């Protein structure tokens, strides 16, 4: 089943499918490589889809399913 992602979720997964980790920058803001990419609610939705997994309290990494979204070899 194909997963329908919002534009924000797609931007987050573009970074994360290439191996980057996401971190909460305080409050609800989430950053990858120092750039704001979404909110904690974005990450919770991606967790629910099985594309990312939480690392500790304020960080996420991509799952195998999320990594599969990267079209590059």
N, C-alpha and C positions, 0 to 999 in steps of 0.2 A: 504494500500500500504506500503510495507516494504521500509525503508529508507536505502540506501547504504552509509555507512560512511567510510571515509579514516582511516588509522591506527591512525593518530593524533586525528581525531574527536572521534574515539572509545575510545582512552585513556582519553580524556577530559570527555566524557559522562560516563565512568566507575566511575570516581570520583564524577561527578555532580549528577548522578542518585542515589548516596548514601547520598546526602544532602549537599555536599561541595559547596561553592561558588568560582567563579573564579574572579581574580582581575588583572587588567593591572598593570604591574610592572614598567611602564615607557616605552616610545617608543611603539613598537608593541608587545612586549613580554607579555604573559599572564601566571599567576601562580595560582596554587591551592595548599594550604597548604605549601607555600614557594617553591614549585618545579615548574620549567618551564614546561608547558604542551602544549603550542601552541602560536598562534599569534592572534591579533585582527581579522584578516581575517578569521581564524578558527571559532572564536566566531560569526562573522557576518554570516557565512555560516550556523552554527547551529541555529542561530536566524531565518534565512530564512526557515529552516526546521520545525520551531516551537518547537524545543527541549529546547531552553534556552531563557530567556528574560533579557534585560538589566536593571541593577539597577543603576540609575544615569549615570555618565559619564564613569566610568572605572571598572564596576563590572557586573557580570551576575549570575543569579540563574536558576535552572532547572525548567521547566514547568511540568505539569502533564504528557504530552506526553513523555518528556525526562525521567521522573522518572519511567515510565513504561518499560524503557530499562533495568532496574536493575532486574536481574533474582532472586535475594534473596527476601524473603518475607518481 
